[in-house]
Amino acid sequence: MSASFDAAAILERAAGAVREAGAIIIANLGRPGEVRHKGRIDLVTSTDLAVEALLKERLAAILPGSDFLAEESSSMARLGDLTWIIDPLDGTTNFAHGLPFVATSVALWRGDHLALGLINLPVLGELFTTAKSLGAWRNGERIHVSGVGRLEDSLVATGFPYDNARYLDAITLHLRRMLTRTQGVRRPGAAALDLAYVACGRYDGFYESALNAWDTAAGVLLVEEAGGRVSGYDASAPYRLGGENILASNGLLHEELSRLLMEPPAS
């Protein structure tokens, strides 16, 4: 690893790459081209592939010799010293149906930590950026998590795994608890967007199971740099990329949300 690693300069160049990728997404929204199924409801489109190819080309030029962990093309089992973690089009089902809730997520793993992250919401016109110890930003303005401290005043978000039959009992149990204890639950269908919204205070919490590293990497760093907290459903368990579940919050509500997720079903 280079001793002259300049996170701010790398972030600026990476932002140019994700904006370029965003133009492809906007141009093809609702017209996804070839669509194939990776699973019963897990789609990949020609736009996913085109965006990923562009990002890999642009990011490789920024850091020659870096590795990639990318949704549509990577078979990597581990993170190298410098690894770009890419979800080219989070919310592919939304994209295929013309819904604007889509995101591109790019993070850089350096050595043993997340060094920087970007989440672009191209249709909505928002680019979220962050770097370790440099804070979190939306379109160049500093962002922070919310100050909501009461669960009944909170708005939380969730997502449903593609293998929803396997998780159905847990999904309905958690929804029942959240709906009766919070102000509301939202489910846009793009985890990167959800994490960005926690970071900027639109949501007070977010939880989901069965996400991959590329779904969460940029968002985890964004939430932490915005003053929030990230763990597994068990608040005492640190979140690891690709872990079984994730809970992100403004920090103030973290323990309460964790208890709702961890409490066993009534017998």
MIDOSE-1310 file (N, C-alpha, C; in nm, 2 decimals, decimal comma, always signed):
residues 267
msas	+0,08/-0,12/+0,00/+0,00/+0,00/+0,00/+0,09/+0,12/+0,00; +0,04/+0,22/-0,07/+0,12/+0,35/-0,09/+0,11/+0,43/+0,04; +0,23/+0,48/+0,08/+0,23/+0,56/+0,20/+0,17/+0,70/+0,17; +0,16/+0,74/+0,04/+0,11/+0,87/+0,00/-0,04/+0,86/-0,04
fdaa	-0,11/+0,76/+0,02/-0,25/+0,75/-0,01/-0,33/+0,88/+0,02; -0,39/+0,93/-0,08/-0,47/+1,06/-0,07/-0,61/+1,03/-0,09; -0,68/+1,01/+0,02/-0,82/+0,96/+0,01/-0,91/+1,07/-0,05; -0,89/+1,19/-0,02/-0,97/+1,30/-0,08/-0,96/+1,31/-0,23
aile	-0,84/+1,29/-0,28/-0,81/+1,30/-0,42/-0,87/+1,18/-0,49; -0,86/+1,06/-0,43/-0,91/+0,94/-0,49/-1,06/+0,95/-0,49; -1,12/+1,00/-0,38/-1,27/+1,01/-0,38/-1,32/+1,10/-0,49; -1,25/+1,21/-0,51/-1,29/+1,30/-0,62/-1,29/+1,24/-0,75
raag	-1,19/+1,16/-0,78/-1,18/+1,09/-0,91/-1,29/+0,98/-0,92; -1,31/+0,91/-0,81/-1,41/+0,81/-0,81/-1,55/+0,87/-0,83; -1,57/+0,99/-0,77/-1,70/+1,05/-0,79/-1,73/+1,08/-0,94; -1,63/+1,11/-1,01/-1,64/+1,13/-1,16/-1,69/+1,01/-1,23
avre	-1,63/+0,89/-1,18/-1,66/+0,76/-1,24/-1,81/+0,73/-1,21; -1,85/+0,74/-1,09/-1,99/+0,70/-1,06/-2,09/+0,80/-1,12; -2,05/+0,92/-1,14/-2,15/+1,01/-1,21/-2,16/+0,97/-1,36; -2,05/+0,93/-1,42/-2,05/+0,88/-1,56/-2,14/+0,75/-1,56
agai	-2,12/+0,67/-1,47/-2,21/+0,55/-1,46/-2,35/+0,58/-1,44; -2,38/+0,68/-1,36/-2,52/+0,73/-1,34/-2,59/+0,77/-1,47; -2,51/+0,83/-1,56/-2,57/+0,88/-1,68/-2,62/+0,76/-1,76; -2,55/+0,65/-1,76/-2,60/+0,52/-1,82/-2,73/+0,48/-1,76
iian	-2,74/+0,48/-1,63/-2,86/+0,43/-1,56/-2,98/+0,52/-1,60; -2,96/+0,65/-1,60/-3,07/+0,74/-1,63/-3,12/+0,72/-1,77; -3,02/+0,70/-1,86/-3,06/+0,69/-2,00/-3,14/+0,56/-2,03; -3,13/+0,46/-1,94/-3,19/+0,33/-1,96/-3,30/+0,30/-1,86
lgrp	-3,33/+0,39/-1,77/-3,44/+0,37/-1,67/-3,57/+0,32/-1,74; -3,62/+0,21/-1,69/-3,74/+0,16/-1,75/-3,73/+0,09/-1,88; -3,60/+0,09/-1,94/-3,57/+0,03/-2,07/-3,44/-0,05/-2,04; -3,45/-0,16/-1,96/-3,33/-0,22/-1,91/-3,25/-0,31/-2,01
gevr	-3,31/-0,32/-2,13/-3,24/-0,41/-2,23/-3,26/-0,56/-2,19; -3,16/-0,64/-2,22/-3,18/-0,78/-2,18/-3,18/-0,80/-2,03; -3,28/-0,88/-1,99/-3,30/-0,91/-1,85/-3,29/-1,06/-1,83; -3,21/-1,10/-1,74/-3,21/-1,24/-1,70/-3,22/-1,26/-1,55
hkgr	-3,26/-1,38/-1,51/-3,28/-1,41/-1,37/-3,17/-1,49/-1,31; -3,11/-1,43/-1,20/-3,01/-1,50/-1,12/-3,08/-1,59/-1,02; -3,21/-1,56/-0,99/-3,29/-1,64/-0,90/-3,43/-1,61/-0,94; -3,53/-1,66/-0,86/-3,67/-1,64/-0,90/-3,71/-1,50/-0,91
idlv	-3,66/-1,41/-0,82/-3,69/-1,27/-0,83/-3,56/-1,18/-0,83; -3,45/-1,24/-0,86/-3,32/-1,17/-0,86/-3,28/-1,15/-1,00; -3,29/-1,02/-1,04/-3,26/-0,99/-1,18/-3,12/-0,93/-1,21; -3,08/-0,94/-1,33/-2,96/-0,87/-1,38/-2,99/-0,82/-1,52
tstd	-2,96/-0,70/-1,55/-2,99/-0,64/-1,68/-2,86/-0,61/-1,75; -2,87/-0,58/-1,88/-2,75/-0,54/-1,96/-2,70/-0,41/-1,90; -2,78/-0,33/-1,84/-2,73/-0,20/-1,78/-2,64/-0,23/-1,66; -2,68/-0,33/-1,58/-2,59/-0,37/-1,46/-2,45/-0,40/-1,52
lave	-2,45/-0,48/-1,62/-2,32/-0,52/-1,67/-2,24/-0,41/-1,73; -2,31/-0,32/-1,81/-2,24/-0,20/-1,87/-2,19/-0,11/-1,76; -2,26/-0,08/-1,66/-2,22/+0,01/-1,55/-2,10/-0,05/-1,48; -2,11/-0,18/-1,45/-2,00/-0,25/-1,38/-1,87/-0,24/-1,46
allk	-1,88/-0,27/-1,59/-1,76/-0,27/-1,68/-1,70/-0,13/-1,68; -1,78/-0,03/-1,69/-1,73/+0,11/-1,70/-1,66/+0,14/-1,56; -1,72/+0,11/-1,45/-1,66/+0,14/-1,32/-1,53/+0,07/-1,30; -1,52/-0,05/-1,34/-1,40/-0,13/-1,32/-1,29/-0,06/-1,41
erla	-1,32/-0,02/-1,53/-1,22/+0,04/-1,61/-1,17/+0,18/-1,55; -1,27/+0,26/-1,51/-1,23/+0,39/-1,45/-1,16/+0,38/-1,32; -1,20/+0,29/-1,23/-1,14/+0,28/-1,10/-1,01/+0,21/-1,11; -0,99/+0,12/-1,20/-0,85/+0,06/-1,22/-0,75/+0,16/-1,26
ailp	-0,80/+0,26/-1,34/-0,71/+0,37/-1,38/-0,67/+0,46/-1,26; -0,76/+0,47/-1,16/-0,73/+0,56/-1,05/-0,63/+0,49/-0,96; -0,64/+0,36/-0,94/-0,55/+0,28/-0,85/-0,50/+0,16/-0,93; -0,40/+0,17/-1,01/-0,36/+0,06/-1,09/-0,32/-0,06/-1,00
gsdf	-0,35/-0,18/-1,03/-0,32/-0,30/-0,95/-0,42/-0,33/-0,84; -0,52/-0,25/-0,83/-0,62/-0,27/-0,73/-0,71/-0,39/-0,77; -0,77/-0,46/-0,67/-0,86/-0,57/-0,70/-1,01/-0,52/-0,70; -1,10/-0,62/-0,74/-1,24/-0,58/-0,74/-1,32/-0,69/-0,68
laee	-1,42/-0,65/-0,60/-1,52/-0,74/-0,55/-1,65/-0,68/-0,60; -1,71/-0,73/-0,71/-1,82/-0,67/-0,78/-1,93/-0,77/-0,79; -2,05/-0,72/-0,79/-2,17/-0,81/-0,78/-2,18/-0,90/-0,90; -2,16/-0,84/-1,02/-2,20/-0,92/-1,14/-2,08/-1,00/-1,20
sssm	-1,96/-0,98/-1,15/-1,85/-1,04/-1,22/-1,74/-1,10/-1,13; -1,75/-1,08/-1,00/-1,64/-1,12/-0,91/-1,66/-1,26/-0,85; -1,55/-1,33/-0,84/-1,56/-1,46/-0,77/-1,46/-1,46/-0,65; -1,41/-1,33/-0,62/-1,32/-1,32/-0,51/-1,38/-1,37/-0,38
arlg	-1,30/-1,44/-0,30/-1,35/-1,49/-0,17/-1,29/-1,40/-0,06; -1,20/-1,31/-0,08/-1,14/-1,23/+0,02/-1,11/-1,09/-0,03; -1,08/-1,00/+0,06/-1,05/-0,86/+0,03/-0,90/-0,85/+0,02; -0,84/-0,79/-0,08/-0,70/-0,77/-0,09/-0,66/-0,64/-0,03
dltw	-0,54/-0,60/-0,04/-0,49/-0,48/+0,03/-0,56/-0,36/-0,03; -0,59/-0,35/-0,15/-0,67/-0,24/-0,21/-0,78/-0,31/-0,30; -0,90/-0,30/-0,25/-1,01/-0,37/-0,32/-1,13/-0,28/-0,34; -1,17/-0,25/-0,46/-1,29/-0,18/-0,49/-1,41/-0,27/-0,47
iidp	-1,51/-0,23/-0,40/-1,63/-0,32/-0,37/-1,74/-0,24/-0,44; -1,80/-0,31/-0,54/-1,89/-0,24/-0,63/-2,03/-0,31/-0,64; -2,13/-0,23/-0,62/-2,27/-0,27/-0,67/-2,31/-0,18/-0,78; -2,30/-0,22/-0,90/-2,33/-0,12/-1,01/-2,47/-0,06/-1,02
ldgt	-2,57/-0,15/-0,98/-2,70/-0,10/-0,99/-2,78/-0,17/-0,88; -2,79/-0,11/-0,76/-2,86/-0,16/-0,65/-3,01/-0,12/-0,67; -3,10/-0,21/-0,67/-3,24/-0,18/-0,70/-3,27/-0,22/-0,84; -3,22/-0,33/-0,89/-3,24/-0,36/-1,03/-3,38/-0,39/-1,07
tnfa	-3,46/-0,45/-0,97/-3,60/-0,47/-1,00/-3,67/-0,33/-1,01; -3,64/-0,24/-0,93/-3,69/-0,10/-0,94/-3,66/-0,04/-1,08; -3,53/-0,06/-1,11/-3,48/+0,00/-1,24/-3,56/-0,06/-1,36; -3,58/-0,19/-1,36/-3,65/-0,26/-1,47/-3,80/-0,22/-1,48
hglp	-3,85/-0,17/-1,37/-3,99/-0,12/-1,37/-4,00/+0,03/-1,38; -3,89/+0,10/-1,40/-3,90/+0,24/-1,41/-3,91/+0,32/-1,28; -3,88/+0,26/-1,17/-3,89/+0,33/-1,04/-3,75/+0,40/-1,02; -3,75/+0,52/-0,96/-3,63/+0,59/-0,94/-3,54/+0,55/-0,83
fvat	-3,58/+0,45/-0,75/-3,51/+0,42/-0,63/-3,40/+0,32/-0,66; -3,29/+0,37/-0,73/-3,18/+0,29/-0,77/-3,05/+0,36/-0,73; -2,95/+0,28/-0,71/-2,82/+0,34/-0,66/-2,70/+0,26/-0,72; -2,59/+0,33/-0,72/-2,46/+0,27/-0,75/-2,38/+0,29/-0,62
sval	-2,32/+0,18/-0,57/-2,25/+0,18/-0,45/-2,10/+0,14/-0,48; -2,01/+0,22/-0,44/-1,87/+0,19/-0,46/-1,79/+0,22/-0,33; -1,71/+0,12/-0,28/-1,63/+0,14/-0,16/-1,49/+0,10/-0,19; -1,40/+0,15/-0,12/-1,26/+0,10/-0,13/-1,21/+0,04/+0,00
wrgd	-1,17/-0,08/+0,00/-1,12/-0,15/+0,12/-0,96/-0,13/+0,11; -0,90/-0,09/+0,22/-0,76/-0,07/+0,22/-0,70/-0,13/+0,34; -0,63/-0,24/+0,32/-0,56/-0,31/+0,42/-0,66/-0,39/+0,51; -0,71/-0,32/+0,62/-0,80/-0,39/+0,71/-0,92/-0,31/+0,74
hlal	-0,95/-0,21/+0,66/-1,07/-0,12/+0,69/-1,13/-0,06/+0,56; -1,25/-0,01/+0,57/-1,31/+0,07/+0,46/-1,25/+0,21/+0,46; -1,19/+0,24/+0,35/-1,12/+0,37/+0,34/-1,21/+0,48/+0,28; -1,30/+0,45/+0,19/-1,39/+0,55/+0,13/-1,51/+0,48/+0,07
glin	-1,61/+0,56/+0,05/-1,73/+0,51/-0,01/-1,81/+0,62/-0,08; -1,89/+0,57/-0,18/-1,97/+0,66/-0,26/-2,10/+0,58/-0,29; -2,21/+0,65/-0,27/-2,34/+0,60/-0,31/-2,41/+0,71/-0,40; -2,43/+0,67/-0,52/-2,49/+0,77/-0,62/-2,64/+0,72/-0,64
lpvl	-2,73/+0,82/-0,62/-2,87/+0,80/-0,66/-2,90/+0,88/-0,78; -2,86/+0,83/-0,90/-2,86/+0,91/-1,02/-2,99/+0,97/-1,06; -3,10/+0,90/-1,05/-3,23/+0,95/-1,09/-3,28/+1,06/-1,00; -3,24/+1,05/-0,87/-3,28/+1,14/-0,77/-3,18/+1,26/-0,75
gelf	-3,07/+1,25/-0,82/-2,97/+1,36/-0,83/-2,90/+1,38/-0,70; -2,86/+1,27/-0,63/-2,79/+1,29/-0,50/-2,67/+1,19/-0,50; -2,55/+1,25/-0,47/-2,43/+1,17/-0,46/-2,38/+1,18/-0,32; -2,37/+1,07/-0,25/-2,32/+1,07/-0,11/-2,18/+1,02/-0,11
ttak	-2,09/+1,08/-0,04/-1,95/+1,05/-0,04/-1,90/+1,05/+0,10; -1,79/+0,97/+0,13/-1,73/+0,96/+0,26/-1,59/+0,90/+0,25; -1,51/+0,94/+0,34/-1,38/+0,88/+0,36/-1,35/+0,87/+0,51; -1,27/+0,77/+0,54/-1,24/+0,74/+0,68/-1,18/+0,86/+0,75
slga	-1,25/+0,91/+0,86/-1,21/+1,02/+0,94/-1,23/+1,16/+0,87; -1,30/+1,16/+0,75/-1,32/+1,28/+0,68/-1,46/+1,32/+0,68; -1,55/+1,25/+0,75/-1,69/+1,29/+0,75/-1,77/+1,23/+0,63; -1,90/+1,27/+0,63/-1,99/+1,22/+0,53/-2,06/+1,34/+0,46
wrng	-2,09/+1,33/+0,33/-2,13/+1,44/+0,25/-2,24/+1,40/+0,15; -2,33/+1,49/+0,12/-2,43/+1,47/+0,01/-2,42/+1,60/-0,08; -2,39/+1,57/-0,20/-2,37/+1,68/-0,30/-2,28/+1,79/-0,25; -2,18/+1,75/-0,17/-2,08/+1,84/-0,13/-2,11/+1,91/+0,01
erih	-2,23/+1,88/+0,07/-2,26/+1,94/+0,19/-2,26/+1,83/+0,30; -2,20/+1,87/+0,42/-2,19/+1,78/+0,53/-2,32/+1,72/+0,58; -2,33/+1,60/+0,61/-2,45/+1,53/+0,66/-2,42/+1,47/+0,79; -2,53/+1,45/+0,87/-2,53/+1,38/+1,00/-2,65/+1,30/+1,02
vsgv	-2,64/+1,20/+1,10/-2,76/+1,12/+1,14/-2,86/+1,20/+1,21; -2,98/+1,15/+1,23/-3,08/+1,23/+1,30/-3,06/+1,23/+1,45; -3,13/+1,32/+1,52/-3,13/+1,33/+1,66/-3,25/+1,27/+1,73; -3,32/+1,19/+1,66/-3,45/+1,13/+1,72/-3,41/+1,03/+1,82
grle	-3,46/+1,05/+1,94/-3,43/+0,96/+2,05/-3,54/+0,87/+2,11; -3,66/+0,89/+2,05/-3,77/+0,80/+2,10/-3,82/+0,72/+1,98; -3,83/+0,59/+2,01/-3,87/+0,49/+1,91/-4,00/+0,53/+1,84; -4,10/+0,58/+1,92/-4,23/+0,61/+1,87/-4,22/+0,73/+1,77
dslv	-4,11/+0,81/+1,77/-4,10/+0,92/+1,68/-4,01/+0,88/+1,56; -3,97/+0,76/+1,55/-3,87/+0,72/+1,45/-3,94/+0,67/+1,32; -3,86/+0,68/+1,21/-3,90/+0,62/+1,09/-3,78/+0,53/+1,05; -3,82/+0,40/+1,03/-3,71/+0,30/+1,00/-3,74/+0,24/+0,86
atgf	-3,64/+0,18/+0,81/-3,65/+0,11/+0,67/-3,60/-0,03/+0,68; -3,65/-0,11/+0,59/-3,60/-0,25/+0,58/-3,60/-0,29/+0,44; -3,56/-0,41/+0,42/-3,56/-0,47/+0,28/-3,59/-0,62/+0,30; -3,63/-0,68/+0,19/-3,67/-0,83/+0,19/-3,57/-0,91/+0,11
pydn	-3,51/-1,01/+0,17/-3,42/-1,10/+0,09/-3,48/-1,16/-0,03; -3,40/-1,19/-0,13/-3,45/-1,25/-0,25/-3,51/-1,39/-0,22; -3,45/-1,46/-0,12/-3,50/-1,59/-0,08/-3,60/-1,56/+0,03; -3,71/-1,49/-0,01/-3,80/-1,44/+0,10/-3,88/-1,56/+0,17
aryl	-3,89/-1,67/+0,10/-3,96/-1,78/+0,17/-3,89/-1,83/+0,29; -3,75/-1,83/+0,28/-3,67/-1,88/+0,39/-3,68/-1,78/+0,51; -3,69/-1,65/+0,48/-3,69/-1,55/+0,59/-3,83/-1,50/+0,63; -3,94/-1,56/+0,57/-4,07/-1,50/+0,58/-4,12/-1,48/+0,72
dait	-4,09/-1,58/+0,81/-4,14/-1,57/+0,95/-4,07/-1,46/+1,02; -3,94/-1,45/+1,00/-3,87/-1,34/+1,06/-3,91/-1,20/+1,01; -3,93/-1,19/+0,88/-3,97/-1,07/+0,81/-4,10/-1,02/+0,88; -4,20/-1,11/+0,88/-4,33/-1,07/+0,94/-4,33/-1,04/+1,09
lhlr	-4,25/-1,11/+1,16/-4,23/-1,09/+1,30/-4,17/-0,95/+1,33; -4,06/-0,92/+1,26/-4,00/-0,79/+1,27/-4,09/-0,67/+1,23; -4,16/-0,69/+1,12/-4,25/-0,59/+1,07/-4,36/-0,56/+1,17; -4,41/-0,66/+1,23/-4,52/-0,65/+1,33/-4,47/-0,56/+1,44
rmlt	-4,35/-0,59/+1,49/-4,29/-0,52/+1,60/-4,26/-0,38/+1,57; -4,20/-0,36/+1,45/-4,16/-0,22/+1,41/-4,28/-0,13/+1,39; -4,38/-0,19/+1,32/-4,50/-0,11/+1,29/-4,58/-0,06/+1,41; -4,57/-0,14/+1,52/-4,64/-0,11/+1,64/-4,56/-0,02/+1,73
rtqg	-4,43/-0,01/+1,71/-4,35/+0,07/+1,80/-4,29/+0,19/+1,74; -4,29/+0,21/+1,61/-4,23/+0,32/+1,54/-4,33/+0,41/+1,47; -4,29/+0,51/+1,41/-4,38/+0,60/+1,34/-4,41/+0,54/+1,20; -4,33/+0,45/+1,15/-4,35/+0,39/+1,02/-4,23/+0,31/+0,97
vrrp	-4,26/+0,23/+0,87/-4,15/+0,15/+0,81/-4,16/+0,17/+0,66; -4,04/+0,19/+0,60/-4,03/+0,21/+0,46/-3,95/+0,09/+0,40; -3,98/+0,06/+0,27/-3,91/-0,04/+0,20/-3,89/+0,00/+0,05; -3,80/+0,08/+0,02/-3,77/+0,13/-0,12/-3,72/+0,02/-0,21
gaaa	-3,64/-0,08/-0,16/-3,59/-0,18/-0,24/-3,44/-0,16/-0,29; -3,37/-0,08/-0,22/-3,22/-0,06/-0,25/-3,15/-0,03/-0,12; -3,07/-0,13/-0,07/-3,01/-0,11/+0,06/-2,91/+0,00/+0,07; -2,84/+0,03/-0,04/-2,75/+0,14/-0,04/-2,82/+0,27/-0,02
ldla	-2,94/+0,29/-0,09/-3,02/+0,41/-0,06/-3,06/+0,42/+0,08; -3,11/+0,30/+0,14/-3,15/+0,30/+0,28/-3,04/+0,35/+0,37; -2,92/+0,30/+0,35/-2,81/+0,34/+0,44/-2,77/+0,48/+0,42; -2,78/+0,53/+0,30/-2,75/+0,67/+0,27/-2,86/+0,76/+0,34
yvac	-2,98/+0,71/+0,35/-3,09/+0,79/+0,41/-3,07/+0,79/+0,56; -3,02/+0,68/+0,62/-2,99/+0,68/+0,76/-2,88/+0,79/+0,79; -2,78/+0,79/+0,70/-2,66/+0,88/+0,72/-2,70/+1,03/+0,72; -2,80/+1,06/+0,64/-2,84/+1,20/+0,63/-2,96/+1,24/+0,71
gryd	-3,01/+1,14/+0,79/-3,11/+1,17/+0,89/-3,26/+1,15/+0,84; -3,28/+1,10/+0,72/-3,41/+1,08/+0,67/-3,48/+0,96/+0,74; -3,40/+0,86/+0,76/-3,44/+0,74/+0,84/-3,36/+0,75/+0,97; -3,42/+0,69/+1,07/-3,35/+0,68/+1,20/-3,29/+0,54/+1,22
gfye	-3,33/+0,45/+1,14/-3,28/+0,31/+1,15/-3,30/+0,23/+1,02; -3,23/+0,13/+1,00/-3,24/+0,04/+0,89/-3,20/-0,10/+0,93; -3,27/-0,20/+0,89/-3,23/-0,34/+0,92/-3,27/-0,43/+0,80; -3,18/-0,53/+0,78/-3,21/-0,63/+0,67/-3,12/-0,75/+0,69
saln	-3,17/-0,86/+0,64/-3,09/-0,98/+0,64/-3,04/-1,02/+0,50; -2,94/-1,10/+0,49/-2,89/-1,17/+0,37/-2,84/-1,07/+0,26; -2,77/-0,96/+0,31/-2,71/-0,87/+0,21/-2,57/-0,91/+0,19; -2,51/-0,87/+0,08/-2,37/-0,90/+0,04/-2,29/-0,78/+0,07
awdt	-2,16/-0,80/+0,06/-2,06/-0,69/+0,09/-2,08/-0,57/+0,00; -2,11/-0,60/-0,13/-2,13/-0,48/-0,22/-2,26/-0,40/-0,19; -2,36/-0,47/-0,13/-2,48/-0,39/-0,09/-2,45/-0,29/+0,02; -2,36/-0,32/+0,11/-2,35/-0,24/+0,23/-2,22/-0,17/+0,25
aagv	-2,11/-0,20/+0,18/-1,98/-0,15/+0,22/-1,97/+0,01/+0,22; -2,02/+0,07/+0,12/-2,01/+0,22/+0,12/-2,11/+0,28/+0,22; -2,22/+0,22/+0,24/-2,32/+0,27/+0,33/-2,28/+0,25/+0,48; -2,21/+0,15/+0,51/-2,16/+0,13/+0,65/-2,07/+0,24/+0,68
llve	-1,97/+0,27/+0,60/-1,88/+0,38/+0,63/-1,95/+0,52/+0,63; -2,05/+0,53/+0,54/-2,12/+0,66/+0,53/-2,20/+0,68/+0,67; -2,26/+0,58/+0,72/-2,34/+0,59/+0,84/-2,24/+0,62/+0,96; -2,13/+0,55/+0,96/-2,04/+0,57/+1,08/-1,98/+0,71/+1,07
eagg	-1,94/+0,76/+0,95/-1,88/+0,89/+0,94/-1,98/+1,00/+0,96; -2,11/+0,97/+0,95/-2,22/+1,07/+0,98/-2,26/+1,07/+1,12; -2,19/+0,99/+1,21/-2,22/+0,98/+1,35/-2,31/+0,87/+1,39; -2,34/+0,78/+1,30/-2,43/+0,67/+1,34/-2,36/+0,55/+1,38
rvsg	-2,43/+0,44/+1,40/-2,38/+0,31/+1,45/-2,43/+0,20/+1,36; -2,34/+0,10/+1,34/-2,37/-0,02/+1,26/-2,33/-0,14/+1,34; -2,42/-0,24/+1,34/-2,39/-0,37/+1,40/-2,47/-0,48/+1,33; -2,46/-0,60/+1,38/-2,55/-0,70/+1,34/-2,68/-0,67/+1,42
ydas	-2,78/-0,76/+1,40/-2,91/-0,74/+1,48/-2,88/-0,74/+1,63; -2,78/-0,82/+1,67/-2,73/-0,81/+1,81/-2,64/-0,69/+1,82; -2,68/-0,59/+1,90/-2,60/-0,47/+1,90/-2,46/-0,49/+1,96; -2,44/-0,60/+2,02/-2,30/-0,63/+2,08/-2,21/-0,70/+1,98
apyr	-2,27/-0,73/+1,86/-2,20/-0,80/+1,76/-2,15/-0,71/+1,65; -2,03/-0,68/+1,63/-1,98/-0,59/+1,52/-2,03/-0,64/+1,39; -2,07/-0,55/+1,30/-2,11/-0,59/+1,16/-1,98/-0,62/+1,08; -1,99/-0,73/+1,01/-1,88/-0,77/+0,91/-1,94/-0,77/+0,78
lgge	-1,87/-0,73/+0,68/-1,92/-0,73/+0,54/-1,96/-0,87/+0,50; -2,08/-0,87/+0,45/-2,14/-1,00/+0,41/-2,20/-1,08/+0,52; -2,21/-1,02/+0,64/-2,27/-1,09/+0,75/-2,42/-1,12/+0,73; -2,47/-1,20/+0,82/-2,61/-1,25/+0,80/-2,71/-1,14/+0,81
nila	-2,69/-1,04/+0,90/-2,78/-0,93/+0,91/-2,71/-0,80/+0,95; -2,78/-0,69/+0,92/-2,72/-0,56/+0,95/-2,83/-0,47/+1,02; -2,79/-0,40/+1,12/-2,87/-0,29/+1,18/-2,79/-0,16/+1,18; -2,84/-0,06/+1,12/-2,78/+0,07/+1,12/-2,87/+0,17/+1,17
sngl	-2,82/+0,27/+1,25/-2,91/+0,36/+1,32/-2,84/+0,49/+1,35; -2,92/+0,59/+1,40/-2,86/+0,71/+1,45/-2,78/+0,70/+1,57; -2,77/+0,58/+1,63/-2,70/+0,55/+1,75/-2,79/+0,56/+1,87; -2,87/+0,66/+1,88/-2,96/+0,68/+1,99/-3,06/+0,57/+2,01
lhee	-3,11/+0,51/+1,90/-3,21/+0,41/+1,90/-3,16/+0,27/+1,89; -3,03/+0,26/+1,88/-2,97/+0,13/+1,84/-3,00/+0,01/+1,93; -2,99/+0,04/+2,06/-3,02/-0,07/+2,16/-3,16/-0,11/+2,15; -3,25/-0,02/+2,14/-3,40/-0,05/+2,14/-3,43/-0,13/+2,01
lsrl	-3,38/-0,08/+1,90/-3,41/-0,15/+1,77/-3,35/-0,29/+1,78; -3,23/-0,31/+1,84/-3,17/-0,44/+1,85/-3,26/-0,53/+1,94; -3,31/-0,48/+2,04/-3,40/-0,56/+2,13/-3,52/-0,61/+2,05; -3,58/-0,52/+1,97/-3,70/-0,56/+1,89/-3,66/-0,68/+1,79
lmep	-3,54/-0,67/+1,74/-3,50/-0,77/+1,64/-3,46/-0,90/+1,70; -3,40/-0,89/+1,82/-3,35/-1,01/+1,89/-3,45/-1,08/+1,98; -3,55/-1,02/+2,02/-3,64/-1,08/+2,11/-3,71/-1,20/+2,05; -3,71/-1,32/+2,12/-3,76/-1,44/+2,06/-3,91/-1,43/+2,04
pas	-3,97/-1,50/+1,94/-4,12/-1,50/+1,92/-4,19/-1,55/+2,05; -4,31/-1,49/+2,07/-4,39/-1,54/+2,19/-4,43/-1,68/+2,16; -4,42/-1,76/+2,27/-4,46/-1,90/+2,26/-4,61/-1,92/+2,26
